[in-house]
Amino acid sequence: MAKDRNSRQAVGTIETDGFPPVLAAADAMLKAGNVTLVYYGLAERAEFIIAVRGVVSAVEQAVAAGVIAGEATKRGAVVSHYIIPNPPENVESVLPIHYTAASREFWV
């Protein structure tokens, strides 16, 4: 994968307490913005986390929609969310926020 593809794009994350809000957030994020889901997993304290990549404006739009959808679920809650525009290479080298072969089919 080309490094310049990642370096020009933002990463946005949402962390939730419970599976229903992370599922609702992921669905809303991918429908609201022209973004690619690049990570899904467990964070500390058994909370779920998802990360998307795309241009800054699309990531901002996706995260906003994801937070609203996650907070609207009846069980669980959105714990935190964050957007990093143009993360540096050293951040990408240690965190699972890069495009992978599995996400290649869905690149936007």
N, CA, C and O atoms as CSV, one atom per row, in Angstrom:
chain,resi,resn,atom,element,x,y,z
A,1,MET,N,N,0.825,-1.171,0.000
A,1,MET,CA,C,0.000,0.000,0.000
A,1,MET,C,C,0.877,1.244,0.000
A,1,MET,O,O,1.913,1.287,0.663
A,2,ALA,N,N,0.462,2.226,-0.729
A,2,ALA,CA,C,1.237,3.458,-0.833
A,2,ALA,C,C,1.080,4.284,0.433
A,2,ALA,O,O,-0.033,4.471,0.924
A,3,LYS,N,N,2.197,4.781,0.963
A,3,LYS,CA,C,2.147,5.576,2.182
A,3,LYS,C,C,1.416,6.885,1.966
A,3,LYS,O,O,0.750,7.374,2.878
A,4,ASP,N,N,1.526,7.469,0.771
A,4,ASP,CA,C,0.882,8.759,0.550
A,4,ASP,C,C,-0.632,8.657,0.592
A,4,ASP,O,O,-1.296,9.657,0.864
A,5,ARG,N,N,-1.207,7.480,0.331
A,5,ARG,CA,C,-2.658,7.312,0.422
A,5,ARG,C,C,-3.121,7.568,1.851
A,5,ARG,O,O,-4.125,8.249,2.059
A,6,ASN,N,N,-2.406,7.033,2.835
A,6,ASN,CA,C,-2.780,7.208,4.234
A,6,ASN,C,C,-2.442,8.596,4.754
A,6,ASN,O,O,-3.225,9.168,5.512
A,7,SER,N,N,-1.314,9.146,4.374
A,7,SER,CA,C,-0.847,10.382,4.976
A,7,SER,C,C,-1.715,11.592,4.629
A,7,SER,O,O,-1.672,12.597,5.339
A,8,ARG,N,N,-2.488,11.519,3.572
A,8,ARG,CA,C,-3.344,12.643,3.197
A,8,ARG,C,C,-4.745,12.512,3.767
A,8,ARG,O,O,-5.618,13.320,3.450
A,9,GLN,N,N,-4.969,11.526,4.587
A,9,GLN,CA,C,-6.318,11.261,5.054
A,9,GLN,C,C,-6.405,11.291,6.567
A,9,GLN,O,O,-5.424,11.052,7.272
A,10,ALA,N,N,-7.593,11.587,7.043
A,10,ALA,CA,C,-7.841,11.630,8.481
A,10,ALA,C,C,-8.236,10.248,8.983
A,10,ALA,O,O,-8.607,9.365,8.209
A,11,VAL,N,N,-8.149,10.088,10.284
A,11,VAL,CA,C,-8.678,8.902,10.945
A,11,VAL,C,C,-9.648,9.386,12.008
A,11,VAL,O,O,-9.378,10.358,12.715
A,12,GLY,N,N,-10.773,8.705,12.115
A,12,GLY,CA,C,-11.773,9.029,13.126
A,12,GLY,C,C,-12.132,7.778,13.893
A,12,GLY,O,O,-12.323,6.716,13.300
A,13,THR,N,N,-12.228,7.893,15.215
A,13,THR,CA,C,-12.559,6.741,16.039
A,13,THR,C,C,-13.757,7.033,16.930
A,13,THR,O,O,-14.017,8.172,17.316
A,14,ILE,N,N,-14.469,5.971,17.238
A,14,ILE,CA,C,-15.545,6.037,18.225
A,14,ILE,C,C,-15.363,4.837,19.142
A,14,ILE,O,O,-15.179,3.711,18.681
A,15,GLU,N,N,-15.417,5.090,20.444
A,15,GLU,CA,C,-15.318,4.037,21.448
A,15,GLU,C,C,-16.650,3.963,22.174
A,15,GLU,O,O,-17.217,4.987,22.555
A,16,THR,N,N,-17.153,2.734,22.366
A,16,THR,CA,C,-18.459,2.569,22.998
A,16,THR,C,C,-18.399,1.562,24.132
A,16,THR,O,O,-17.509,0.713,24.191
A,17,ASP,N,N,-19.350,1.675,25.014
A,17,ASP,CA,C,-19.556,0.710,26.085
A,17,ASP,C,C,-20.722,-0.164,25.635
A,17,ASP,O,O,-21.882,0.215,25.797
A,18,GLY,N,N,-20.422,-1.313,25.081
A,18,GLY,CA,C,-21.451,-2.218,24.595
A,18,GLY,C,C,-21.416,-2.381,23.090
A,18,GLY,O,O,-20.959,-1.499,22.362
A,19,PHE,N,N,-21.911,-3.534,22.634
A,19,PHE,CA,C,-21.895,-3.830,21.209
A,19,PHE,C,C,-22.969,-3.087,20.407
A,19,PHE,O,O,-22.668,-2.628,19.305
A,20,PRO,N,N,-24.210,-2.944,20.902
A,20,PRO,CA,C,-25.214,-2.242,20.092
A,20,PRO,C,C,-24.792,-0.838,19.643
A,20,PRO,O,O,-25.006,-0.493,18.481
A,21,PRO,N,N,-24.201,-0.018,20.521
A,21,PRO,CA,C,-23.806,1.311,20.043
A,21,PRO,C,C,-22.681,1.290,19.014
A,21,PRO,O,O,-22.665,2.131,18.115
A,22,VAL,N,N,-21.729,0.342,19.121
A,22,VAL,CA,C,-20.652,0.306,18.134
A,22,VAL,C,C,-21.185,-0.160,16.790
A,22,VAL,O,O,-20.724,0.308,15.749
A,23,LEU,N,N,-22.143,-1.068,16.792
A,23,LEU,CA,C,-22.750,-1.518,15.543
A,23,LEU,C,C,-23.536,-0.383,14.894
A,23,LEU,O,O,-23.420,-0.152,13.691
A,24,ALA,N,N,-24.334,0.324,15.690
A,24,ALA,CA,C,-25.104,1.455,15.163
A,24,ALA,C,C,-24.179,2.559,14.657
A,24,ALA,O,O,-24.432,3.159,13.613
A,25,ALA,N,N,-23.109,2.823,15.402
A,25,ALA,CA,C,-22.158,3.864,14.997
A,25,ALA,C,C,-21.456,3.495,13.696
A,25,ALA,O,O,-21.333,4.331,12.801
A,26,ALA,N,N,-20.996,2.254,13.583
A,26,ALA,CA,C,-20.310,1.820,12.362
A,26,ALA,C,C,-21.232,1.924,11.154
A,26,ALA,O,O,-20.825,2.403,10.095
A,27,ASP,N,N,-22.454,1.483,11.312
A,27,ASP,CA,C,-23.420,1.554,10.217
A,27,ASP,C,C,-23.643,2.998,9.781
A,27,ASP,O,O,-23.613,3.308,8.590
A,28,ALA,N,N,-23.867,3.878,10.755
A,28,ALA,CA,C,-24.125,5.291,10.440
A,28,ALA,C,C,-22.901,5.958,9.823
A,28,ALA,O,O,-23.034,6.764,8.903
A,29,MET,N,N,-21.714,5.630,10.320
A,29,MET,CA,C,-20.491,6.235,9.800
A,29,MET,C,C,-20.289,5.900,8.329
A,29,MET,O,O,-19.977,6.775,7.521
A,30,LEU,N,N,-20.469,4.632,7.990
A,30,LEU,CA,C,-20.224,4.210,6.614
A,30,LEU,C,C,-21.293,4.712,5.657
A,30,LEU,O,O,-21.035,4.864,4.463
A,31,LYS,N,N,-22.482,4.969,6.166
A,31,LYS,CA,C,-23.558,5.503,5.324
A,31,LYS,C,C,-23.487,7.021,5.192
A,31,LYS,O,O,-23.935,7.579,4.190
A,32,ALA,N,N,-22.924,7.694,6.202
A,32,ALA,CA,C,-22.938,9.163,6.225
A,32,ALA,C,C,-21.788,9.800,5.465
A,32,ALA,O,O,-21.940,10.884,4.903
A,33,GLY,N,N,-20.651,9.143,5.444
A,33,GLY,CA,C,-19.484,9.755,4.830
A,33,GLY,C,C,-18.798,8.797,3.885
A,33,GLY,O,O,-18.975,7.582,3.974
A,34,ASN,N,N,-18.025,9.345,2.990
A,34,ASN,CA,C,-17.271,8.542,2.036
A,34,ASN,C,C,-15.990,8.084,2.733
A,34,ASN,O,O,-14.904,8.596,2.460
A,35,VAL,N,N,-16.136,7.096,3.651
A,35,VAL,CA,C,-15.038,6.625,4.479
A,35,VAL,C,C,-14.904,5.108,4.376
A,35,VAL,O,O,-15.808,4.423,3.898
A,36,THR,N,N,-13.765,4.598,4.831
A,36,THR,CA,C,-13.499,3.165,4.855
A,36,THR,C,C,-13.264,2.733,6.293
A,36,THR,O,O,-12.482,3.356,7.010
A,37,LEU,N,N,-13.936,1.671,6.716
A,37,LEU,CA,C,-13.712,1.101,8.031
A,37,LEU,C,C,-12.366,0.384,8.010
A,37,LEU,O,O,-12.180,-0.555,7.235
A,38,VAL,N,N,-11.422,0.815,8.852
A,38,VAL,CA,C,-10.087,0.227,8.848
A,38,VAL,C,C,-9.772,-0.567,10.114
A,38,VAL,O,O,-8.807,-1.331,10.137
A,39,TYR,N,N,-10.572,-0.398,11.165
A,39,TYR,CA,C,-10.298,-1.136,12.398
A,39,TYR,C,C,-11.569,-1.310,13.203
A,39,TYR,O,O,-12.415,-0.419,13.276
A,40,TYR,N,N,-11.678,-2.484,13.804
A,40,TYR,CA,C,-12.728,-2.792,14.761
A,40,TYR,C,C,-12.102,-3.691,15.819
A,40,TYR,O,O,-11.408,-4.647,15.474
A,41,GLY,N,N,-12.328,-3.413,17.076
A,41,GLY,CA,C,-11.767,-4.271,18.106
A,41,GLY,C,C,-12.215,-3.863,19.488
A,41,GLY,O,O,-13.074,-3.001,19.667
A,42,LEU,N,N,-11.595,-4.520,20.471
A,42,LEU,CA,C,-11.882,-4.220,21.868
A,42,LEU,C,C,-10.847,-3.249,22.397
A,42,LEU,O,O,-9.651,-3.396,22.143
A,43,ALA,N,N,-11.311,-2.270,23.124
A,43,ALA,CA,C,-10.422,-1.320,23.791
A,43,ALA,C,C,-10.329,-1.743,25.271
A,43,ALA,O,O,-10.767,-2.833,25.639
A,44,GLU,N,N,-9.775,-0.898,26.079
A,44,GLU,CA,C,-9.675,-1.198,27.508
A,44,GLU,C,C,-11.059,-1.322,28.140
A,44,GLU,O,O,-12.038,-0.781,27.626
A,45,ARG,N,N,-11.126,-2.026,29.237
A,45,ARG,CA,C,-12.368,-2.213,30.006
A,45,ARG,C,C,-13.472,-2.840,29.159
A,45,ARG,O,O,-14.650,-2.568,29.389
A,46,ALA,N,N,-13.119,-3.658,28.201
A,46,ALA,CA,C,-14.079,-4.372,27.350
A,46,ALA,C,C,-14.993,-3.425,26.577
A,46,ALA,O,O,-16.144,-3.756,26.293
A,47,GLU,N,N,-14.484,-2.268,26.245
A,47,GLU,CA,C,-15.233,-1.352,25.387
A,47,GLU,C,C,-14.838,-1.610,23.941
A,47,GLU,O,O,-13.735,-2.082,23.667
A,48,PHE,N,N,-15.732,-1.303,23.028
A,48,PHE,CA,C,-15.487,-1.520,21.607
A,48,PHE,C,C,-14.974,-0.231,20.969
A,48,PHE,O,O,-15.302,0.870,21.411
A,49,ILE,N,N,-14.170,-0.389,19.932
A,49,ILE,CA,C,-13.659,0.779,19.219
A,49,ILE,C,C,-13.674,0.497,17.718
A,49,ILE,O,O,-13.380,-0.614,17.277
A,50,ILE,N,N,-14.022,1.519,16.950
A,50,ILE,CA,C,-13.977,1.435,15.498
A,50,ILE,C,C,-13.210,2.643,14.981
A,50,ILE,O,O,-13.209,3.712,15.591
A,51,ALA,N,N,-12.560,2.445,13.840
A,51,ALA,CA,C,-11.809,3.537,13.216
A,51,ALA,C,C,-12.115,3.559,11.729
A,51,ALA,O,O,-12.200,2.515,11.082
A,52,VAL,N,N,-12.279,4.760,11.200
A,52,VAL,CA,C,-12.508,4.950,9.765
A,52,VAL,C,C,-11.459,5.892,9.216
A,52,VAL,O,O,-10.884,6.696,9.951
A,53,ARG,N,N,-11.207,5.789,7.898
A,53,ARG,CA,C,-10.276,6.680,7.217
A,53,ARG,C,C,-10.979,7.307,6.031
A,53,ARG,O,O,-11.898,6.721,5.458
A,54,GLY,N,N,-10.547,8.485,5.672
A,54,GLY,CA,C,-11.062,9.210,4.522
A,54,GLY,C,C,-10.573,10.642,4.576
A,54,GLY,O,O,-9.783,11.000,5.450
A,55,VAL,N,N,-11.036,11.461,3.650
A,55,VAL,CA,C,-10.658,12.873,3.695
A,55,VAL,C,C,-11.267,13.496,4.950
A,55,VAL,O,O,-12.274,13.009,5.465
A,56,VAL,N,N,-10.661,14.556,5.430
A,56,VAL,CA,C,-11.037,15.145,6.716
A,56,VAL,C,C,-12.538,15.452,6.796
A,56,VAL,O,O,-13.184,15.088,7.778
A,57,SER,N,N,-13.093,16.105,5.796
A,57,SER,CA,C,-14.510,16.478,5.851
A,57,SER,C,C,-15.415,15.254,5.910
A,57,SER,O,O,-16.432,15.277,6.604
A,58,ALA,N,N,-15.068,14.192,5.202
A,58,ALA,CA,C,-15.879,12.971,5.221
A,58,ALA,C,C,-15.778,12.276,6.575
A,58,ALA,O,O,-16.773,11.757,7.080
A,59,VAL,N,N,-14.585,12.262,7.165
A,59,VAL,CA,C,-14.413,11.639,8.482
A,59,VAL,C,C,-15.177,12.429,9.540
A,59,VAL,O,O,-15.809,11.836,10.414
A,60,GLU,N,N,-15.126,13.747,9.473
A,60,GLU,CA,C,-15.880,14.572,10.430
A,60,GLU,C,C,-17.369,14.282,10.338
A,60,GLU,O,O,-18.040,14.123,11.358
A,61,GLN,N,N,-17.881,14.213,9.123
A,61,GLN,CA,C,-19.300,13.928,8.903
A,61,GLN,C,C,-19.647,12.522,9.406
A,61,GLN,O,O,-20.681,12.331,10.047
A,62,ALA,N,N,-18.800,11.555,9.123
A,62,ALA,CA,C,-19.057,10.172,9.535
A,62,ALA,C,C,-19.038,10.021,11.049
A,62,ALA,O,O,-19.910,9.361,11.615
A,63,VAL,N,N,-18.057,10.622,11.708
A,63,VAL,CA,C,-17.970,10.514,13.165
A,63,VAL,C,C,-19.170,11.186,13.829
A,63,VAL,O,O,-19.722,10.652,14.792
A,64,ALA,N,N,-19.573,12.331,13.333
A,64,ALA,CA,C,-20.748,13.010,13.892
A,64,ALA,C,C,-21.988,12.117,13.790
A,64,ALA,O,O,-22.750,11.995,14.749
A,65,ALA,N,N,-22.182,11.502,12.640
A,65,ALA,CA,C,-23.335,10.612,12.455
A,65,ALA,C,C,-23.216,9.378,13.338
A,65,ALA,O,O,-24.212,8.909,13.888
A,66,GLY,N,N,-21.996,8.846,13.477
A,66,GLY,CA,C,-21.784,7.673,14.314
A,66,GLY,C,C,-22.062,7.941,15.781
A,66,GLY,O,O,-22.647,7.102,16.467
A,67,VAL,N,N,-21.651,9.092,16.263
A,67,VAL,CA,C,-21.908,9.456,17.653
A,67,VAL,C,C,-23.409,9.563,17.910
A,67,VAL,O,O,-23.901,9.057,18.918
A,68,ILE,N,N,-24.130,10.208,17.018
A,68,ILE,CA,C,-25.585,10.342,17.174
A,68,ILE,C,C,-26.244,8.966,17.193
A,68,ILE,O,O,-27.092,8.695,18.043
A,69,ALA,N,N,-25.856,8.098,16.259
A,69,ALA,CA,C,-26.457,6.762,16.190
A,69,ALA,C,C,-26.105,5.924,17.409
A,69,ALA,O,O,-26.959,5.220,17.948
A,70,GLY,N,N,-24.851,5.995,17.847
A,70,GLY,CA,C,-24.440,5.228,19.021
A,70,GLY,C,C,-25.145,5.671,20.283
A,70,GLY,O,O,-25.510,4.847,21.121
A,71,GLU,N,N,-25.338,6.981,20.420
A,71,GLU,CA,C,-26.024,7.503,21.603
A,71,GLU,C,C,-27.521,7.205,21.586
A,71,GLU,O,O,-28.171,7.226,22.631
A,72,ALA,N,N,-28.067,6.931,20.411
A,72,ALA,CA,C,-29.501,6.658,20.305
A,72,ALA,C,C,-29.867,5.218,20.660
A,72,ALA,O,O,-31.051,4.898,20.765
A,73,THR,N,N,-28.880,4.346,20.848
A,73,THR,CA,C,-29.195,2.964,21.203
A,73,THR,C,C,-29.679,2.891,22.643
A,73,THR,O,O,-29.331,3.731,23.472
A,74,LYS,N,N,-30.488,1.874,22.927
A,74,LYS,CA,C,-31.072,1.759,24.261
A,74,LYS,C,C,-30.114,1.155,25.275
A,74,LYS,O,O,-30.250,1.399,26.474
A,75,ARG,N,N,-29.162,0.381,24.819
A,75,ARG,CA,C,-28.197,-0.241,25.723
A,75,ARG,C,C,-26.796,0.193,25.330
A,75,ARG,O,O,-26.473,0.258,24.144
A,76,GLY,N,N,-25.966,0.489,26.315
A,76,GLY,CA,C,-24.610,0.935,26.039
A,76,GLY,C,C,-24.570,2.432,25.799
A,76,GLY,O,O,-25.585,3.123,25.881
A,77,ALA,N,N,-23.373,2.913,25.499
A,77,ALA,CA,C,-23.205,4.348,25.294
A,77,ALA,C,C,-21.919,4.625,24.527
A,77,ALA,O,O,-21.015,3.790,24.475
A,78,VAL,N,N,-21.853,5.803,23.937
A,78,VAL,CA,C,-20.613,6.267,23.321
A,78,VAL,C,C,-19.739,6.800,24.447
A,78,VAL,O,O,-20.162,7.672,25.206
A,79,VAL,N,N,-18.533,6.282,24.556
A,79,VAL,CA,C,-17.605,6.676,25.610
A,79,VAL,C,C,-16.751,7.854,25.154
A,79,VAL,O,O,-16.569,8.821,25.894
A,80,SER,N,N,-16.229,7.767,23.932
A,80,SER,CA,C,-15.414,8.853,23.405
A,80,SER,C,C,-15.349,8.777,21.892
A,80,SER,O,O,-15.687,7.758,21.291
A,81,HIS,N,N,-14.914,9.859,21.291
A,81,HIS,CA,C,-14.698,9.904,19.849
A,81,HIS,C,C,-13.608,10.919,19.582
A,81,HIS,O,O,-13.410,11.865,20.344
A,82,TYR,N,N,-12.897,10.699,18.465
A,82,TYR,CA,C,-11.769,11.573,18.169
A,82,TYR,C,C,-11.459,11.531,16.686
A,82,TYR,O,O,-11.645,10.503,16.034
A,83,ILE,N,N,-10.986,12.649,16.156
A,83,ILE,CA,C,-10.579,12.746,14.748
A,83,ILE,C,C,-9.152,13.279,14.706
A,83,ILE,O,O,-8.829,14.268,15.366
A,84,ILE,N,N,-8.304,12.619,13.929
A,84,ILE,CA,C,-6.937,13.087,13.718
A,84,ILE,C,C,-6.754,13.338,12.231
A,84,ILE,O,O,-6.701,12.383,11.455
A,85,PRO,N,N,-6.656,14.603,11.806
A,85,PRO,CA,C,-6.388,14.885,10.402
A,85,PRO,C,C,-4.933,14.585,10.069
A,85,PRO,O,O,-4.032,14.980,10.810
A,86,ASN,N,N,-4.702,13.906,8.984
A,86,ASN,CA,C,-3.354,13.621,8.487
A,86,ASN,C,C,-2.410,13.083,9.564
A,86,ASN,O,O,-1.420,13.737,9.891
A,87,PRO,N,N,-2.698,11.905,10.119
A,87,PRO,CA,C,-1.811,11.370,11.157
A,87,PRO,C,C,-0.406,11.121,10.600
A,87,PRO,O,O,-0.264,10.682,9.459
A,88,PRO,N,N,0.628,11.397,11.395
A,88,PRO,CA,C,1.995,11.190,10.919
A,88,PRO,C,C,2.318,9.697,10.785
A,88,PRO,O,O,1.652,8.843,11.371
A,89,GLU,N,N,3.349,9.413,10.004
A,89,GLU,CA,C,3.733,8.020,9.742
A,89,GLU,C,C,4.038,7.247,11.007
A,89,GLU,O,O,3.718,6.061,11.082
A,90,ASN,N,N,4.649,7.874,12.011
A,90,ASN,CA,C,4.977,7.126,13.218
A,90,ASN,C,C,3.721,6.684,13.968
A,90,ASN,O,O,3.737,5.642,14.624
A,91,VAL,N,N,2.645,7.446,13.885
A,91,VAL,CA,C,1.383,7.024,14.493
A,91,VAL,C,C,0.822,5.839,13.709
A,91,VAL,O,O,0.365,4.859,14.297
A,92,GLU,N,N,0.859,5.934,12.392
A,92,GLU,CA,C,0.342,4.853,11.558
A,92,GLU,C,C,1.151,3.573,11.711
A,92,GLU,O,O,0.605,2.482,11.550
A,93,SER,N,N,2.426,3.680,12.015
A,93,SER,CA,C,3.262,2.484,12.110
A,93,SER,C,C,2.983,1.675,13.372
A,93,SER,O,O,3.244,0.472,13.394
A,94,VAL,N,N,2.459,2.304,14.420
A,94,VAL,CA,C,2.233,1.576,15.668
A,94,VAL,C,C,0.755,1.338,15.991
A,94,VAL,O,O,0.439,0.497,16.833
A,95,LEU,N,N,-0.131,2.049,15.349
A,95,LEU,CA,C,-1.561,1.859,15.608
A,95,LEU,C,C,-2.243,1.201,14.411
A,95,LEU,O,O,-1.819,1.405,13.273
A,96,PRO,N,N,-3.284,0.423,14.649
A,96,PRO,CA,C,-3.978,-0.269,13.553
A,96,PRO,C,C,-4.975,0.635,12.823
A,96,PRO,O,O,-6.179,0.381,12.833
A,97,ILE,N,N,-4.457,1.694,12.190
A,97,ILE,CA,C,-5.350,2.643,11.519
A,97,ILE,C,C,-5.066,2.751,10.036
A,97,ILE,O,O,-5.573,3.659,9.377
A,98,HIS,N,N,-4.266,1.845,9.497
A,98,HIS,CA,C,-3.894,1.926,8.090
A,98,HIS,C,C,-4.818,1.038,7.243
A,98,HIS,O,O,-5.484,0.136,7.751
A,99,TYR,N,N,-4.832,1.316,5.974
A,99,TYR,CA,C,-5.569,0.473,5.051
A,99,TYR,C,C,-4.860,-0.879,4.957
A,99,TYR,O,O,-3.630,-0.938,4.956
A,100,THR,N,N,-5.623,-1.946,4.879
A,100,THR,CA,C,-5.060,-3.289,4.788
A,100,THR,C,C,-5.573,-3.973,3.529
A,100,THR,O,O,-6.426,-3.438,2.821
A,101,ALA,N,N,-5.047,-5.154,3.262
A,101,ALA,CA,C,-5.524,-5.936,2.125
A,101,ALA,C,C,-7.008,-6.256,2.289
A,101,ALA,O,O,-7.741,-6.313,1.301
A,102,ALA,N,N,-7.451,-6.463,3.519
A,102,ALA,CA,C,-8.863,-6.769,3.776
A,102,ALA,C,C,-9.775,-5.580,3.463
A,102,ALA,O,O,-10.927,-5.766,3.070
A,103,SER,N,N,-9.262,-4.363,3.637
A,103,SER,CA,C,-10.106,-3.190,3.383
A,103,SER,C,C,-9.932,-2.649,1.955
A,103,SER,O,O,-10.647,-1.734,1.547
A,104,ARG,N,N,-8.985,-3.214,1.203
A,104,ARG,CA,C,-8.692,-2.724,-0.147
A,104,ARG,C,C,-9.949,-2.659,-1.004
A,104,ARG,O,O,-10.152,-1.680,-1.723
A,105,GLU,N,N,-10.773,-3.654,-0.945
A,105,GLU,CA,C,-12.001,-3.712,-1.756
A,105,GLU,C,C,-12.947,-2.548,-1.462
A,105,GLU,O,O,-13.756,-2.171,-2.309
A,106,PHE,N,N,-12.843,-1.985,-0.268
A,106,PHE,CA,C,-13.786,-0.951,0.157
A,106,PHE,C,C,-13.175,0.446,0.186
A,106,PHE,O,O,-13.825,1.382,0.652
A,107,TRP,N,N,-11.945,0.614,-0.298
A,107,TRP,CA,C,-11.303,1.928,-0.294
A,107,TRP,C,C,-12.172,2.946,-1.017
A,107,TRP,O,O,-12.790,2.661,-2.043
A,108,VAL,N,N,-12.194,4.130,-0.451
A,108,VAL,CA,C,-12.978,5.219,-1.062
A,108,VAL,C,C,-12.050,6.303,-1.547
A,108,VAL,O,O,-12.506,7.309,-2.091
